[in-house]
Amino acid sequence: MQCTRCQRMIQDDFRFCPHCGTETAPARCPGCGKTTNPDWAACPYCGVALKGAPPRPAAFVPPAAPMPPHPPVHPHPGGTVFGIPVHGRHYSSSAYKRKGFLGRLFSS
């Protein structure tokens, strides 16, 4: 028997090709479904031509689901950072530092 992938000769009773690892599923007749030899030109059970038989359709693999879009990034101050509201006030400004603790505490 010949491997369907690497085309090397392998024994008829092998389940996997020792050269490329492809599983060697037994060939089945498209007419009657009985096991056939890949070298046969026709099925000896029902007479259907095997050499001109259409190839088996590939298994359907559904496409992967698309990734959800990322949330928008806001370049301006405001919104939340790690769930904490941010109002656009920059506390590192020099005016903030000059007010002092009590000035910040009693400011409106």
Rosetta constraint file for C-alpha pairs under 8 A:
AtomPair CA 1 CA 9 HARMONIC 5.70 0.50
AtomPair CA 1 CA 10 HARMONIC 5.44 0.50
AtomPair CA 1 CA 11 HARMONIC 5.91 0.50
AtomPair CA 1 CA 12 HARMONIC 5.32 0.50
AtomPair CA 1 CA 37 HARMONIC 7.95 0.50
AtomPair CA 1 CA 38 HARMONIC 7.13 0.50
AtomPair CA 1 CA 39 HARMONIC 7.57 0.50
AtomPair CA 2 CA 7 HARMONIC 5.49 0.50
AtomPair CA 2 CA 8 HARMONIC 5.49 0.50
AtomPair CA 2 CA 9 HARMONIC 4.42 0.50
AtomPair CA 2 CA 10 HARMONIC 5.78 0.50
AtomPair CA 3 CA 7 HARMONIC 4.71 0.50
AtomPair CA 3 CA 8 HARMONIC 5.47 0.50
AtomPair CA 3 CA 9 HARMONIC 6.30 0.50
AtomPair CA 3 CA 10 HARMONIC 6.61 0.50
AtomPair CA 3 CA 17 HARMONIC 6.49 0.50
AtomPair CA 3 CA 22 HARMONIC 7.74 0.50
AtomPair CA 3 CA 24 HARMONIC 7.02 0.50
AtomPair CA 4 CA 24 HARMONIC 7.65 0.50
AtomPair CA 5 CA 20 HARMONIC 7.69 0.50
AtomPair CA 5 CA 22 HARMONIC 6.91 0.50
AtomPair CA 6 CA 19 HARMONIC 7.70 0.50
AtomPair CA 6 CA 20 HARMONIC 6.68 0.50
AtomPair CA 8 CA 19 HARMONIC 7.75 0.50
AtomPair CA 10 CA 14 HARMONIC 7.04 0.50
AtomPair CA 10 CA 17 HARMONIC 6.75 0.50
AtomPair CA 10 CA 18 HARMONIC 7.86 0.50
AtomPair CA 14 CA 24 HARMONIC 7.19 0.50
AtomPair CA 15 CA 23 HARMONIC 5.90 0.50
AtomPair CA 15 CA 24 HARMONIC 5.20 0.50
AtomPair CA 15 CA 25 HARMONIC 6.94 0.50
AtomPair CA 16 CA 21 HARMONIC 5.60 0.50
AtomPair CA 16 CA 22 HARMONIC 5.50 0.50
AtomPair CA 16 CA 23 HARMONIC 4.33 0.50
AtomPair CA 16 CA 24 HARMONIC 5.33 0.50
AtomPair CA 17 CA 21 HARMONIC 4.81 0.50
AtomPair CA 17 CA 22 HARMONIC 5.30 0.50
AtomPair CA 17 CA 23 HARMONIC 6.41 0.50
AtomPair CA 17 CA 24 HARMONIC 6.70 0.50
AtomPair CA 26 CA 35 HARMONIC 6.32 0.50
AtomPair CA 26 CA 36 HARMONIC 7.33 0.50
AtomPair CA 26 CA 37 HARMONIC 7.95 0.50
AtomPair CA 27 CA 35 HARMONIC 5.70 0.50
AtomPair CA 27 CA 36 HARMONIC 5.39 0.50
AtomPair CA 27 CA 37 HARMONIC 6.38 0.50
AtomPair CA 27 CA 38 HARMONIC 6.23 0.50
AtomPair CA 28 CA 33 HARMONIC 5.22 0.50
AtomPair CA 28 CA 34 HARMONIC 5.40 0.50
AtomPair CA 28 CA 35 HARMONIC 4.56 0.50
AtomPair CA 28 CA 36 HARMONIC 5.51 0.50
AtomPair CA 29 CA 33 HARMONIC 4.64 0.50
AtomPair CA 29 CA 34 HARMONIC 5.50 0.50
AtomPair CA 29 CA 35 HARMONIC 6.44 0.50
AtomPair CA 29 CA 36 HARMONIC 6.26 0.50
AtomPair CA 29 CA 43 HARMONIC 6.46 0.50
AtomPair CA 29 CA 48 HARMONIC 7.50 0.50
AtomPair CA 29 CA 50 HARMONIC 6.98 0.50
AtomPair CA 30 CA 48 HARMONIC 7.60 0.50
AtomPair CA 30 CA 50 HARMONIC 7.87 0.50
AtomPair CA 30 CA 53 HARMONIC 7.47 0.50
AtomPair CA 31 CA 46 HARMONIC 6.99 0.50
AtomPair CA 31 CA 48 HARMONIC 6.10 0.50
AtomPair CA 32 CA 45 HARMONIC 7.62 0.50
AtomPair CA 32 CA 46 HARMONIC 6.57 0.50
AtomPair CA 34 CA 45 HARMONIC 7.81 0.50
AtomPair CA 36 CA 40 HARMONIC 7.29 0.50
AtomPair CA 36 CA 43 HARMONIC 6.77 0.50
AtomPair CA 40 CA 50 HARMONIC 6.80 0.50
AtomPair CA 40 CA 51 HARMONIC 7.41 0.50
AtomPair CA 41 CA 49 HARMONIC 6.01 0.50
AtomPair CA 41 CA 50 HARMONIC 5.20 0.50
AtomPair CA 41 CA 51 HARMONIC 5.19 0.50
AtomPair CA 42 CA 47 HARMONIC 5.61 0.50
AtomPair CA 42 CA 48 HARMONIC 5.49 0.50
AtomPair CA 42 CA 49 HARMONIC 4.28 0.50
AtomPair CA 42 CA 50 HARMONIC 4.89 0.50
AtomPair CA 42 CA 51 HARMONIC 7.14 0.50
AtomPair CA 43 CA 47 HARMONIC 4.80 0.50
AtomPair CA 43 CA 48 HARMONIC 5.39 0.50
AtomPair CA 43 CA 49 HARMONIC 6.48 0.50
AtomPair CA 43 CA 50 HARMONIC 6.49 0.50
AtomPair CA 49 CA 53 HARMONIC 6.56 0.50
AtomPair CA 76 CA 88 HARMONIC 7.82 0.50
AtomPair CA 77 CA 86 HARMONIC 6.92 0.50
AtomPair CA 77 CA 87 HARMONIC 6.59 0.50
AtomPair CA 77 CA 88 HARMONIC 4.39 0.50
AtomPair CA 77 CA 89 HARMONIC 7.82 0.50
AtomPair CA 78 CA 85 HARMONIC 7.31 0.50
AtomPair CA 78 CA 86 HARMONIC 4.85 0.50
AtomPair CA 78 CA 87 HARMONIC 4.62 0.50
AtomPair CA 78 CA 88 HARMONIC 5.00 0.50
AtomPair CA 79 CA 85 HARMONIC 5.86 0.50
AtomPair CA 79 CA 86 HARMONIC 5.48 0.50
AtomPair CA 79 CA 87 HARMONIC 6.89 0.50
AtomPair CA 80 CA 84 HARMONIC 5.12 0.50
AtomPair CA 80 CA 85 HARMONIC 4.37 0.50
AtomPair CA 80 CA 86 HARMONIC 5.36 0.50
AtomPair CA 81 CA 85 HARMONIC 6.57 0.50
AtomPair CA 81 CA 86 HARMONIC 6.78 0.50
AtomPair CA 91 CA 96 HARMONIC 6.03 0.50
AtomPair CA 91 CA 97 HARMONIC 7.90 0.50
AtomPair CA 92 CA 96 HARMONIC 6.79 0.50
AtomPair CA 92 CA 97 HARMONIC 7.19 0.50
AtomPair CA 93 CA 97 HARMONIC 6.65 0.50
AtomPair CA 94 CA 98 HARMONIC 6.19 0.50
AtomPair CA 95 CA 99 HARMONIC 6.44 0.50
AtomPair CA 96 CA 100 HARMONIC 7.44 0.50
AtomPair CA 96 CA 104 HARMONIC 7.65 0.50
AtomPair CA 99 CA 103 HARMONIC 5.02 0.50
AtomPair CA 99 CA 104 HARMONIC 6.17 0.50
AtomPair CA 100 CA 104 HARMONIC 6.26 0.50
AtomPair CA 101 CA 105 HARMONIC 6.11 0.50
AtomPair CA 102 CA 106 HARMONIC 6.16 0.50
AtomPair CA 103 CA 107 HARMONIC 5.88 0.50
